Amino acid sequence: ANDVRIRLSRERIDPEIAHDAVLALQRWPSVPRTVIVTVRDGFLTLEGCVQWNYQRADAESAVSRLDGVKGVANAIVIEPVASAAW
């Protein structure tokens, strides 16, 4: 049996999507460099730590509408910085 996959002209390969996702995350000033993205079969996984929920949401917004993205799993953890005691 031959394992042949036909790629539609609009379909993009994972390395292309990953490259665009990294660039998109870098363009959003609210998304810290602690956020990383992995791509498998067009599905993105966001991981890392941020201090605020808006940063987590911004990271997902940055990549969710990229061409070729089939879905986004947001596994970013919110870890607020503890302030000094009075």
Secondary structure as the mmCIF struct_conf table of DSSP 4:
data_model
#
loop_
_struct_conf.conf_type_id
_struct_conf.id
_struct_conf.beg_label_comp_id
_struct_conf.beg_label_asym_id
_struct_conf.beg_label_seq_id
_struct_conf.end_label_comp_id
_struct_conf.end_label_asym_id
_struct_conf.end_label_seq_id
HELX_LH_PP_P HELX_LH_PP_P1 ILE A 6 LEU A 8
TURN_TY1_P TURN_TY1_P1 SER A 9 ARG A 10
HELX_RH_AL_P HELX_RH_AL_P1 ASP A 14 ARG A 27
TURN_TY1_P TURN_TY1_P2 PRO A 29 SER A 30
BEND BEND1 VAL A 31 VAL A 31
TURN_TY1_P TURN_TY1_P3 ARG A 33 THR A 34
STRN STRN1 ILE A 36 ARG A 40
TURN_TY1_P TURN_TY1_P4 ASP A 41 GLY A 42
STRN STRN2 PHE A 43 GLU A 47
BEND BEND2 GLY A 48 GLY A 48
STRN STRN3 CYS A 49 VAL A 50
BEND BEND3 GLN A 51 TRP A 52
HELX_RH_AL_P HELX_RH_AL_P2 ASN A 53 SER A 64
TURN_TY1_P TURN_TY1_P5 ARG A 65 ARG A 65
BEND BEND4 LEU A 66 LEU A 66
TURN_TY1_P TURN_TY1_P6 ASP A 67 GLY A 68
STRN STRN4 GLY A 71 ASN A 74
HELX_LH_PP_P HELX_LH_PP_P2 ILE A 76 ILE A 76
STRN STRN5 VAL A 77 ILE A 78
HELX_LH_PP_P HELX_LH_PP_P3 PRO A 80 ALA A 85
#
